[in-house]
Amino acid sequence: MTTRLNNLGSILGSFLVMCLFGVALAHNFAFIGYKLHPFLLCIAAAAIGYGLIEALFAFVAAVAIYFLGLLVYHHNLLPAAEPHVYIIFSFAATAVVLGVVQNSRFHQLLQARSELEEVRNEGERLRQRLQVVQTANQKLNERILGEVTTVQSFAEIARRLSVLEEKDLYPALCDLMVDFVHAQEASVYMLQGDCLTLMAEKGWESVPQEARALVRDRDLLWTALDQRRVMTPLDLEKILRQTPLDPSRRNRRLICAPIFHPQSGEAIGVLSVDRLPFAHLHGNTLGMLGVIAKWGGESLYNATSYQELSRQLVRDDLIPGCIPLILVQDRYQQKPGQGLVVCQFQGLKRLEYADQVWFRKTLSAVLQPLATEGASIGRAGDEAYAVLLPEGSKAAETAERVVSLLRSRVQSHPQRGTLSIFVGSVSGPSPATYKSDCQRALKSALRC
């Protein structure tokens, strides 16, 4: 109510100022007879600034002042002059039209303000919810990992395990146990046959010979491997007693986590925390060691797959036209009825590099005539080569010829006694049997 009274007072003040201008400029405070009447400005200002109610009040005030002017200057409230009717009508039209338009704008503005306030309130509620979620997430991270956040730790573990050389992964796993599990001594064992073989360690003063290969026993390493879960000495049926006479260090393990093959799911190794501050011996440490073991198994599988693929893509630059193993397999399987001749070197890698080059060049000289007859020459393994013959019936004859030529050329070499060369053949292959046919050829191979 106070606001509306202030608005009405402001309107009356504007009319008073306009009347003073009329007296000063036209000696007519009501501007009697002016068709474009100055009071329209006051009515328009009231309508635009305050709305329809104030505009109607301004209209009434303008009419009252105008009739007062008629009485003062013409001594008649209802003159017959034509302009007065149009002036009064312009007052009414301006007040009503502008007042209604401004009321509509006020209504739209209030609606937009209400929607904005609703959006603002919703944003504030979402901000409060987000703050609650962030607080809960921070507490969860602190509970899981203690000093570091989950995302940062996992990203760092993944980055440091993203190597493709298997020999580099074992020391990397030891480093991860030291950095993220706070181990003071750590080791990695892999299952090889019936033994757990030490692949890497960190923090040990020395590596006893007895600790390099551990046969099956009821220790923590083998128990974790058999039960397929993270183990501590408290999980064993017996308490392991540490004694000075334990060169294999079987009874010095604190936490062991098995490493699994990601495809077969078989346990292939064990991560071992051998010494750890007591303050870090809790559930968070066990969980983190399990994560490292899981990702370690996947990284070892990736490294093995990469090495196998690299081996299949290797060719021999000393033998012109030599194709990689993967291409030999593909060509052999795509054309049934081919002949296969396999030449296997045993002990080639033990020779000096110059001697290896000599034997490979000698083999190349023997096989090159076959290439001119339409045969394909390629790698069959690390120390093996294969020849694909268009006609399978000639495989045995070709193998005998290769044996004869190699015998005559390698007999004079000083290292001939340290190297064994076998040449075998097979004919009439069926699709997708390259590996089995290669093994068949070597079983019936002749020694040069």
Secondary structure, 3 states (H helix, E strand, C coil): CHHHHHHHHHHHHHHHHHHHHHHHHHCCCCCCCCCCCCHHHHHHHHHHHHCHHHHHHHHHHHHHHHHHHHHHHCCCCCCCCHHHHHHHHHHHHHHHHHHHHHHHHHHHHHHHHHHHHHHHHHHHHHHHHHHHHHHHHHHHHHHHHCCCCHHHHHHHHHHHCCCCCHHHHHHHHHHHHHHHCCCCEEEEEEEECCEEEEEEEECCCCCCHHHCEEECCCCHHHHHHHHCCCECHHHCCCCCCCCCCCCCCHHHCCEEEEEECCCCCCEEEEEEEEECCHHHCCHHHHHHHHHHHHHHHHHHHHHHHHHHHHHHHCCCCCCCCCECHHHHHHHHHHCCCCEEEEEEEECHHHCCHHHHHHHHHHHHHHHHHHHHCCCEEEEEECCEEEEEECCHHHHHHHHHHHHHHHHHHHCCCCCHHHCEEEEEEEECCCCCCHHHHHHHHHHCCEEC
